[in-house]
Amino acid sequence: MPDRSERSTEAPNAVDRSFRLLRFIAEGGQTGNVSEAARQLGVNRITLMRLIASLEALGLIVEDGSGHRLGMPFLTLAAAALGSSDLIAHARAVLPTLAVSTRMSAYLVVREGADIVYSLAEVPDTPLVSQIRVGSRLPAYRATPGLAMLALLPRAELEQMCATQWPEEDAPSFDALSARLAEVRADGCAWSHSGLEAGIDSCAAPILDAAGNPVAALSIAGPSRLFADRPEHDEALALPVKRAAAQISKLLA
């Protein structure tokens, strides 16, 4: 039998692996090919099979033919956690109006280190709107909500991200990112034209906490034809995003 110190080491490892598997599935990862899934998760095949069996027994994941999806007990727990968040509660009240008034998909996006995660979405009943899935994770520099938050971070933190956090070949240099973020600060929002989804434009504004730190961002995204290369049209779309973000910021203060 392992002693207490061995058990204390094993338990965090098991929790970490379980969490990584749940996140992998939530972000669209496929478990049908166990060997490939194990490689992506950084565990061996037998360990992954044991994790899958354990989470299936708890109902946290459910087999769906092509792999697994999150089970109802996990979704219920996540919904309860989200419902207790002031940020989420305020965004839920704001997003429907933002989506209807702009005729575009509206999102609440939070930052986790150098990444962003799409946490809430409201999609209007119109064709050809953006369909970014809730739970999607991206490097912060790749999308307007990330840029809106990065623009308000200290220089040292940005330098560290550029140097160590973004290994992608298309990741911007610190100088290039700084130039882009200067434009975001000047506009009070971030713009993208087919930057993330082909034919889809986006605008995002930051949500600030009581200390003025960016804790999230609101964004809208829709077909490029609904955007126009005219300052007055751009501002007409940016204004409701800025107002909604400022409204939530005020409620968080």
N, C-alpha and C positions, 0 to 999 in steps of 0.2 A: 504494500500500500504506500502511495507517495506521501511524504511528510507534508506539514502545513505549508511550508515555503514553496514546495513543488506545486501544490494545489493552487496557491495564490497566483503563481505564474501562468498555470494552464487556463484558469478561469478568464482572465483578461484576453488571452489569445483567442479563446473560443468565442467570446463576446465580439471581439474585433472582427473575426472571420465571418460570424453570422451577420454583423452589421454590413460588412463589405458585400456579402452575397445579396442581402436585401436591397442595398443601394444599386447593385449591378442589375437586378431584376427590375427595380423601379425605373431605371434609366433606359430600359429596353434591351438589356443584355439577354442573350439566349442561352438556355441551359441544356438544350437538346443534344448538343455535342459536348459531353461532359469534359473530355480532354481539352478542348479549346477553351471552354469556360474556366476550367482550372488554371490554364495558362494565363488567361487575362486577369484572373483574381490573384495569381501568385501563390496558389496552394497546389498540393498534389491531388491526383484524381480521387483517391480513396477518401481523403479528408473532405473533398467537396461532396462526394456521395453521402457521407455521414451527415454533413451539414444540411443537405437537401432533405434527407430522411427526417432529421430532427425538426426542421422548420415545417415540413409537411405534417408531421404528427401533431404539432401545435396549431395547425391551420393557418400559419403565417404566410405560407405560399401554397399555391394550388397548381397541379399539373394541368396544362391547357393544350396539349398536343404537340406544339412546337417547342415546348420548354415549360416555363412556369410563369405565373403571374402572382401578384400580391393577393393574399387571402383576406377575407372579410374581417377577421379579428385584428389584423394589422391595420387595415384601412379605418376601422372604427377607432382604434387607438390614435392614429394619426389625425383623424378628424377632431377628436376630443382635444388633442394638443393644439391644433390650429385654432379651434374655437376659443381657447383660453388666451390667445394672443391679441393684445390691443391692436397691433399693426394689422393682423389678418382681419380682425373684426371691422376695423375702419375701412380697409381696402374692399372688403366684401360689400360695404354700403356704397362705395364710390364707383367701383368698376362698371356695374351695369349702365349707369348714366353716361359714363365716359364712352363706352362702346356704342351706345345708341346715338349719342350726339355727334360722334365722329364717323359712324358707320364702319368702324374698324375693330379688330380684335384688341382687347385691352388686357394688360398683364401687370401683376405685381411680381417683382423680381427682387431677390435678396442676394447678398454677396456672402460667399463662404471662402475666405482667403482670397486667392487669385481667380476663383471661379464665380459664376453667377448661377442661380437656380431659379427657374420659373415656378413660382409658388401658387399663384392663382391666375385664372384666365376667364374672360367673359367674351364670348364670340357672338356677334350680332347675326340676325337672320338675313344675311345678305351673301351673295355668291362671291367666291374667289377671295375670301379673307385669309389672313395668316392662320396657320394651324400648328403653331408651336405647342408641344405637349407639356402639360404641367409635370414638373419633375425633371425636365430637360436641364442638363448642366453644360455650360460652355465656359471657355476662358473669358474672363471679363472684358478683354479688349475686343472681342468679336462681335458684340451686339450693343445697341444703343443704351440699354439699361446699365450695362457694365461701364460704359464710357461715362454716363451721367454720374455714376458713383466715383469712379476713378478720378474724375476731374477735381474732386474735393479732398483727395487724400494728400498727406504730406509727401514732399519730394522724395525723402529717404525711403518711404514705403514703396513708392512707384519704382525707384531704382532697383530695390531688392527684388520686386516681382519680375522686372524685365531681365534681371541677371540670373535668377534661379528658378522662377516658377512657371515659365512658359517655354517649354522645349520645342514647340511647334516651329517648323521651318518658316511659316508665314508670320510668326510673332513679330511685332514691331520693335524697333530699337527704342531706347529711352528717349532719344531726341525726336524721333518720328511720333511717338506716342504723346510726348509733351506738347508738340505743335498741335496735334489733334485735340488734346484736352484743353488747350488755351482757347480754341474755337468754341468748345462746349461751354466753358465758363462764360465766354462773352455772350453767347446766345441764351444761356440759362437752360439749355436742353441739348441733347445729342440727336443728330440726324444720320440716317443711313438710307442709301438708295441702292436697293438690290444687294446690300452688303452681306446679309445672312441667308435670305431666301431669294431666289431669282424672281424678278418681277414684283417683289414686295419691298415697300419702303417703310421706314419706322422712325418714330420720334419718342424720346424718353426724357423724363425729368426726375431729379433725385428727391427722396424723402429724407428729412433730417430729424434727428432726435433733439432732446432739449439742449444738448451741448453743441448742436450744430454739426454733428457727425452724420455722414450719409449711411443710413441703415437699410435702405431699400430704394427702389425706383419704380415709377409707373411708366409704362410704355404703351403706345398704340402701333399697330402694324396693319397694313392693307395693301391692295393692288397699287402699283405705281401710277396708274391712270387717275387715282383719286387724289394723288399729290400733284402739285404743279410747280414748275420752276419760276414761281413768282413770290417775292417777299411777302406780299399781303396774304397770299393763300397759305404759305407756310406758317405764318404767324397765327392765322385763323385756326389751324390744326394744332399748333403748339400751345396756344393759350389755354384750352381746356385741360391739357395734360399738366401744364405748370400749375394751374389753379387747383386741380385735384391733388397733386403732390403737396402743394402748400397747405391745403386743407388738412390732409392727414398729418403733415408735420406739425401743424398748430395743435392738433388733438393729442399728439405724442409729447408735446412740450410740458 
